[in-house]
Amino acid sequence: MTTEPTAPPGVDPTGPAPGKAAFGFVFATVLLDMLALGLVVPVLPTLIKSFLGGDTARAADIVGYFGFAWALMQFIFQPLLGTLSDRVGRRPVIILSNIGLGLDYILMALSPTLWFLFAGRLISGITAASYGTAGAYIADVTPAEKRAVRFGMLGAAFGLGFVIGPAVGGVLGDIDLRLPFWAAAAVSLLNGAYGFFVLPESLPKDRRVAFSWRRANPVGSLRLVGSSAILARLTLANVLQRLAQGSLPNMFVLYASYRYGWDTATMGAALAFVGILQMLVSGALVRPAVAWLGERGALLIGLVSGVVGFSIYALAPNGVIFLVAFPFVALWGLANPAIQSMGTRRVGRSQQGQWQGAQSSFMGLADMFGPLLFAQVFAAAIVARGPLHIPGAPYFVAAVCAAGALLVSWNVANTVAPPNDTPSKAGQLT
């Protein structure tokens, strides 16, 4: 079997020095950023509802629009910020993102009308760029063979922030609905100060490239992704699995309440348990999984686990069986770090920001349509009677998406990686 090369000509696949200290800095940056985002999650719908006189149905519609608009801003601006970081460095983009988020949370805390709050949410979609730029940062300071592990750790920071943030935000929201926004502003501004005084730059000036609007937009992202069959397949797999992920935050509460009669406390405990399992996988299992199975093996095992987990979600006749799916869905977390790492091997050092921005942009696209897709499927499934009354339909769709990602990744795994993930030098990507 012939293999395709894993790096374009002239790209050193091993990357720069490991930079453990630099990774620690960016880990803390992402943790604080996700903590700030998580603080407002449990209170934003309630604050929206307060502007609408307590109309729950109307608030549900508006929350959907808020989520769509936020994801749209991510889709448009992540490529721009990623490409900008290839020009000016990662550090200023991360710092300005944190400061922008902090000021935006203040705007939302002071919002006198729903339109002001909506404008604040749009701005947060633009400025919430540190995660994508952090991915480029990791690629800058980490040898290729260690990137999957570090991306897994970044996922753990993301998960930890979203476990702690909503819990604290809920407590603060009981005191005052706007207090979590003030707390998020403080955390983001503190993060900006941390970055200014502590975070080192990861991209040397001799590796930077001129800024180009042609590269800094979703169409430019599409060109980069389409420049290689491997990058295209990795991106498609990432989009499909991200689409499947959209069934979790949007359907979990409605589904568990409708099918199993779980109350708020039970669902809160279940969500916390899911978050803890995901952190354990991202923070503790990615390293041994990649060491034992390689990036390709970890990717495939992760996606197989996702298919199994979603299928159990869809079929579980009671809450106990539903819980059995949790470890499988957590193991699905092995897939994303492997995809990210495999992608960084196949673009040049001066394109890491553009690549991460492209991936964030496509993830934003999936985030725009995922909630709409699963909400419509669930609504149709529970309204129907007879054999078409299938409450688990959204999770069947999610399982199909994960299976599609598995098929695409299986093809990639069989064509791109020489033994032991050693990059090939035999020609150019196709």
C-alpha positions in Angstrom: 0.0 0.0 0.0 1.3 3.4 -0.9 1.1 6.3 1.5 0.7 10.0 1.1 3.2 12.3 2.7 2.3 13.8 6.0 4.0 17.2 5.5 4.4 19.6 2.6 7.9 20.0 1.2 10.1 22.1 3.4 8.1 21.6 6.6 10.0 20.2 9.5 7.5 17.6 10.9 9.1 17.5 14.3 8.3 21.2 15.0 10.1 23.3 17.6 11.2 22.5 21.1 8.5 21.0 23.5 8.1 24.3 25.4 6.5 22.8 28.6 6.4 26.1 30.4 4.9 27.8 27.4 2.2 25.1 27.2 1.5 25.7 30.9 0.9 29.3 30.2 -1.5 28.7 27.4 -3.3 26.0 29.3 -4.0 28.5 32.1 -5.2 31.0 29.5 -7.7 28.6 28.0 -8.9 27.4 31.4 -9.6 31.0 32.5 -11.3 31.8 29.2 -13.6 28.8 29.4 -14.3 29.5 33.0 -15.5 33.0 32.1 -17.7 31.6 29.2 -19.1 29.0 31.5 -20.1 31.5 34.2 -22.8 33.0 32.0 -24.2 29.8 30.6 -26.8 29.0 33.3 -28.1 32.6 33.5 -28.2 33.9 30.0 -31.5 32.2 29.1 -33.1 33.5 32.3 -31.8 37.0 31.7 -33.3 36.8 28.2 -36.6 35.6 29.7 -36.6 38.6 32.1 -36.6 41.0 29.1 -39.6 39.2 27.7 -41.9 39.4 30.7 -41.3 35.7 31.6 -42.5 34.3 28.3 -40.7 30.9 28.3 -41.7 29.9 24.7 -40.6 33.2 23.2 -37.4 33.1 25.3 -36.6 29.6 23.9 -36.8 31.0 20.4 -34.6 34.0 21.2 -32.0 31.7 22.9 -31.8 29.8 19.6 -31.2 33.0 17.7 -28.5 34.0 20.2 -26.8 30.7 19.7 -27.0 30.8 15.9 -25.7 34.4 15.9 -22.7 33.5 18.2 -21.8 30.6 16.0 -22.1 32.7 12.8 -19.6 35.2 14.3 -17.2 32.3 15.0 -17.6 31.1 11.4 -16.8 34.5 10.0 -14.1 35.8 12.3 -12.1 32.7 13.4 -10.3 32.5 10.1 -9.5 36.2 10.3 -8.1 36.0 13.8 -6.2 32.8 13.0 -4.6 34.3 9.9 -3.9 37.5 11.9 -2.0 35.4 14.5 0.2 34.0 11.6 1.2 37.7 10.9 1.5 39.3 14.4 2.0 36.3 16.6 -0.3 34.3 18.9 0.3 36.4 22.1 -1.3 39.7 21.0 -4.4 37.9 19.5 -5.0 36.0 22.7 -4.5 39.0 24.9 -6.8 41.3 22.9 -9.4 38.5 22.7 -9.4 38.3 26.5 -9.6 42.1 27.0 -12.3 42.3 24.4 -14.3 39.5 26.1 -13.9 41.3 29.5 -15.2 44.6 28.1 -18.0 42.8 26.3 -19.2 41.0 29.5 -19.4 44.4 31.2 -21.6 45.6 28.3 -23.9 42.6 28.8 -24.0 43.1 32.5 -25.2 46.7 31.9 -27.5 45.9 29.0 -30.8 47.9 29.5 -32.6 46.1 26.6 -32.6 42.7 24.8 -31.0 44.3 21.8 -28.0 45.5 23.8 -27.6 42.0 25.2 -27.8 40.6 21.7 -25.1 43.0 20.5 -23.0 41.9 23.4 -23.4 38.2 22.4 -22.4 39.0 18.8 -19.2 40.7 20.1 -18.4 37.7 22.3 -18.7 35.5 19.3 -16.1 37.7 17.6 -13.7 38.0 20.5 -13.9 34.4 21.8 -10.8 33.5 19.7 -8.4 32.2 22.3 -9.2 28.5 21.8 -8.4 28.4 18.1 -5.3 30.6 18.5 -4.3 28.4 21.4 -4.3 25.4 19.1 -1.8 27.2 16.8 0.2 28.1 19.9 0.5 24.4 20.8 1.5 23.5 17.3 4.3 26.2 17.5 5.8 24.9 20.8 5.2 21.1 20.6 6.9 18.4 18.5 4.5 16.7 16.1 4.5 13.4 18.0 3.3 15.1 21.2 0.6 17.3 19.9 -2.3 14.9 20.3 -1.5 14.7 24.0 -1.3 18.5 24.4 -4.5 19.0 22.4 -6.1 16.5 24.8 -4.9 18.6 27.7 -6.3 21.6 26.1 -9.6 19.8 25.9 -9.3 19.1 29.6 -8.9 22.8 30.3 -12.0 23.4 28.2 -14.0 20.8 30.1 -12.8 21.9 33.5 -13.8 25.5 32.7 -17.3 24.3 31.7 -17.7 22.2 34.8 -16.6 24.9 37.3 -18.0 27.9 35.4 -21.7 26.9 35.2 -21.7 25.7 38.8 -20.3 29.0 40.1 -22.5 31.0 37.7 -25.6 29.3 38.9 -24.8 30.2 42.5 -24.0 33.9 41.6 -27.1 34.0 39.4 -29.3 33.2 42.4 -28.0 36.3 44.1 -28.3 38.5 41.0 -28.8 37.6 37.3 -26.2 40.0 36.2 -23.5 39.1 38.8 -22.1 36.2 36.7 -21.4 38.6 33.8 -19.4 40.9 36.2 -17.5 37.8 37.4 -16.9 36.7 33.8 -15.6 40.2 33.0 -13.2 40.1 36.0 -11.9 36.6 35.0 -11.4 37.7 31.3 -9.6 40.9 32.2 -7.5 39.0 34.7 -6.7 36.6 31.9 -5.7 39.4 29.7 -3.4 40.8 32.3 -1.9 37.3 32.9 -1.2 37.0 29.2 0.4 40.5 29.0 2.8 39.9 31.9 3.4 36.1 31.7 2.4 34.5 28.3 5.5 34.3 26.0 5.2 34.6 22.2 5.3 31.2 20.4 5.8 32.3 16.8 9.2 33.7 15.9 9.3 36.7 13.6 11.1 34.7 10.9 8.2 32.3 10.7 5.5 34.9 10.3 3.8 35.6 7.0 2.1 38.7 5.5 -1.6 39.1 6.3 -3.9 38.4 3.4 -7.6 39.0 3.2 -7.7 36.2 0.7 -6.6 33.8 3.4 -8.5 35.5 6.3 -12.0 34.5 5.5 -14.2 31.4 5.3 -13.6 31.1 1.6 -9.8 31.3 2.2 -10.2 28.5 4.8 -12.0 26.4 2.3 -9.1 26.9 -0.1 -6.6 25.7 2.5 -8.7 22.7 3.4 -9.3 21.9 -0.2 -5.5 22.1 -1.0 -5.1 18.5 0.1 -7.4 15.5 0.1 -6.1 14.6 3.5 -6.9 18.0 5.0 -10.3 17.8 3.4 -11.1 14.4 4.9 -9.9 15.4 8.3 -12.0 18.5 8.2 -15.1 16.6 7.1 -14.6 14.1 9.9 -14.3 17.0 12.3 -17.4 18.7 11.1 -19.4 15.5 11.2 -18.4 14.7 14.8 -19.0 18.3 15.8 -22.4 18.1 14.3 -23.1 15.0 16.4 -21.8 16.8 19.4 -24.6 19.4 18.9 -27.1 16.8 20.1 -25.6 16.8 23.6 -26.1 20.3 25.1 -29.2 21.0 23.2 -31.1 17.7 23.6 -29.8 16.2 26.8 -32.1 18.1 29.2 -35.2 17.9 27.1 -34.7 14.2 26.2 -33.9 13.0 29.8 -36.9 14.9 31.1 -39.3 13.7 28.5 -38.2 10.1 28.3 -37.0 9.3 31.8 -38.8 11.9 33.9 -35.5 13.2 35.4 -35.7 16.3 37.6 -33.4 19.3 37.5 -31.1 18.0 40.3 -30.7 14.6 38.6 -29.9 16.2 35.3 -27.4 18.5 36.9 -25.6 15.6 38.6 -25.6 13.7 35.3 -24.1 16.6 33.4 -21.4 17.0 36.0 -20.6 13.3 35.8 -20.3 13.6 32.0 -18.0 16.6 32.4 -15.8 14.8 34.8 -15.5 11.7 32.6 -14.6 13.9 29.6 -11.9 15.7 31.6 -10.5 12.3 32.7 -10.3 11.1 29.1 -8.8 14.4 27.8 -6.4 14.9 30.6 -5.4 11.3 31.5 -6.2 8.9 28.7 -5.1 10.7 25.5 -1.4 10.2 26.3 -1.5 6.4 26.9 -4.0 5.9 24.1 -1.8 7.7 21.6 1.4 5.9 22.9 -0.3 2.5 22.6 -2.5 2.9 19.5 -0.9 5.9 17.7 -2.9 8.9 16.6 -4.8 6.9 14.0 -5.8 4.2 16.4 -6.9 6.7 19.0 -9.0 8.5 16.4 -10.8 5.4 15.3 -11.4 4.1 18.8 -12.7 7.4 19.8 -15.2 7.6 16.9 -16.3 3.9 17.4 -17.0 4.8 21.0 -19.0 7.8 19.9 -21.2 5.7 17.6 -21.8 3.2 20.4 -22.5 5.9 23.0 -25.1 7.7 20.8 -26.7 4.4 19.9 -27.2 3.6 23.6 -28.6 7.1 24.2 -31.1 6.5 21.4 -32.2 3.0 22.5 -32.0 3.1 26.3 -35.4 2.1 27.7 -34.7 3.6 31.1 -32.3 6.0 32.9 -30.0 3.3 34.2 -29.2 2.0 30.7 -28.9 5.6 29.5 -26.1 6.1 32.1 -24.2 3.1 30.5 -23.6 5.3 27.5 -21.6 8.0 29.5 -18.2 6.2 29.4 -18.5 5.6 25.7 -19.4 9.2 24.9 -16.5 10.3 27.1 -14.1 8.0 25.2 -15.2 9.7 22.1 -13.0 12.6 23.4 -10.0 10.7 22.1 -10.9 11.6 18.5 -10.6 15.4 18.4 -7.1 15.7 19.7 -6.0 13.1 17.2 -7.7 15.0 14.3 -6.1 18.2 15.4 -2.7 16.8 15.7 -2.9 15.0 12.3 -3.9 18.2 10.7 -1.0 20.2 12.2 1.4 17.8 10.6 0.1 18.6 7.2 0.4 22.3 7.0 3.5 24.6 7.2 4.5 26.4 10.4 3.5 29.7 9.0 0.0 28.3 8.3 -0.8 26.9 11.8 -3.0 29.9 12.7 -4.8 29.8 9.4 -5.4 26.0 9.9 -6.7 26.4 13.4 -8.9 29.3 12.4 -10.2 27.2 9.5 -11.1 24.4 11.8 -12.8 26.8 14.3 -14.7 28.3 11.4 -16.1 25.0 10.2 -16.9 24.0 13.8 -18.9 27.3 14.0 -20.7 26.2 10.9 -21.6 22.9 12.5 -22.6 24.7 15.7 -25.0 26.9 13.7 -27.0 24.1 12.2 -26.6 21.3 14.8 -29.0 22.8 17.3 -31.6 23.5 14.6 -31.3 20.0 13.2 -31.7 18.1 16.5 -34.4 20.3 17.8 -36.5 19.7 14.6 -35.8 16.0 14.7 -36.8 15.7 18.3 -39.9 17.7 17.9 -41.1 15.6 14.9 -40.2 12.4 16.7 -42.3 13.1 19.8 -45.3 14.5 18.0 -45.6 11.5 15.7 -47.7 8.5 16.8 -47.4 4.8 16.2 -44.1 3.4 14.8 -42.8 6.9 14.0 -42.9 7.9 17.7 -39.1 7.6 18.3 -37.9 9.9 21.1 -34.4 8.7 20.5 -34.3 9.9 16.9 -31.9 12.8 17.5 -29.3 10.5 19.0 -29.8 8.1 16.0 -29.0 11.0 13.8 -25.9 11.8 16.0 -24.8 8.2 15.7 -25.1 8.4 11.9 -22.9 11.6 11.9 -20.3 9.9 14.1 -20.4 6.9 11.8 -19.8 9.1 8.8 -16.8 10.7 10.6 -15.6 7.2 11.3 -15.8 6.2 7.6 -14.0 9.3 6.5 -11.3 8.8 9.1 -10.9 5.2 8.3 -10.0 6.2 4.7 -7.5 8.8 6.1 -6.0 6.3 8.5 -5.4 3.8 5.6 -3.8 6.3 3.3 -1.8 8.9 5.2 0.3 7.6 8.0 3.4 5.5 7.5 4.5 3.1 10.4 4.8 4.8 13.8 3.4 8.0 12.3 6.8 8.8 10.8 6.3 11.5 8.1 7.0 10.5 4.6 9.1 12.7 2.3 7.9 11.1 -0.9 6.4 14.0 -2.9 3.6 16.4 -2.4 0.1 16.2 -0.9 -2.7 15.5 -3.3 
